[in-house]
């Protein structure tokens, strides 16, 4: 398995593939997901105060999974934000998520970070994955959604 860095200026296909994997992995989640342009900006684009890294695994010409890291340059320089960490549903339970997670931890350590932050719904695949790797819940949020297409 080759985990490759996504460079926003030359890997538009990998960005689109990672976004597609993100949508597939979160299709069960109520509410809206990031559009491709917003995903590109949030996951793949550096800002003056933040370094970003995106990584992907492609198999058979299709992105099977990947992740994005955000590293503040100004404050909280001891931590990094992992979003998203995704594996296509049909590729789960084969170790790809674990490989990506370990790769992300190595990248964080390489940047001198000591704390990883991420988010996942309180139940489901992401929550089980996080618990199995020793992650603890530090903040509980509620997200309320109303689908206006089906509301009276």
SULUR-V88592 format. One record per backbone hydrogen bond with DSSP energy under -0.5 kcal/mol. CO is the residue of the C=O (numbers start at 1). NH is the residue of the N-H. E is the energy in kcal/mol with one decimal. If there is no record, write none. Layout:
BEGIN
<<CO;NH;E> <CO;NH;E>>
END
This chain:
BEGIN
<<1;3;-0.6> <2;4;-0.7> <2;58;-0.5> <4;56;-2.4> <5;7;-0.6> <6;8;-0.6> <6;54;-0.5> <7;10;-2.1> <7;11;-1.8> <11;15;-2.2> <12;16;-2.5> <13;17;-2.1> <14;18;-2.8> <15;19;-2.5> <16;20;-2.4> <17;21;-2.2> <18;22;-2.4> <19;23;-2.5> <20;24;-2.5> <21;25;-2.7> <22;26;-1.3> <24;27;-0.8> <26;29;-1.6> <35;39;-3.1> <36;40;-2.7> <37;41;-1.9> <38;42;-2.9> <39;43;-3.0> <39;44;-0.5> <40;44;-1.8> <41;45;-0.8> <44;46;-0.5> <47;50;-1.3> <49;73;-3.1> <49;74;-0.8> <50;47;-2.9> <51;71;-3.1> <53;69;-3.3> <54;6;-3.3> <55;67;-2.2> <56;4;-3.0> <57;64;-2.9> <57;65;-1.2> <59;62;-1.2> <62;59;-3.0> <64;88;-2.9> <65;57;-2.6> <66;86;-2.7> <67;55;-2.8> <68;83;-2.2> <69;53;-2.2> <70;81;-2.7> <71;51;-3.0> <76;79;-1.8> <78;114;-3.8> <78;115;-1.7> <80;82;-0.5> <80;117;-2.6> <81;70;-2.4> <81;83;-0.7> <82;119;-0.5> <84;68;-1.6> <86;66;-2.3> <88;91;-2.2> <89;92;-1.2> <95;99;-2.3> <96;100;-2.5> <97;101;-2.6> <98;102;-2.7> <99;103;-2.2> <100;104;-2.5> <101;105;-2.4> <102;106;-2.3> <103;107;-2.3> <104;108;-2.6> <105;109;-2.7> <106;110;-2.4> <107;111;-1.2> <108;111;-0.6> <108;113;-2.6> <109;112;-2.1> <115;80;-2.2> <117;82;-3.1> <124;128;-2.3> <125;129;-2.5> <126;130;-2.5> <127;131;-2.5> <128;132;-2.3> <129;133;-0.8> <130;133;-0.9> <130;135;-2.4> <131;134;-1.9> <142;144;-0.5> <146;148;-0.9> <147;150;-1.3> <147;151;-1.1>>
END
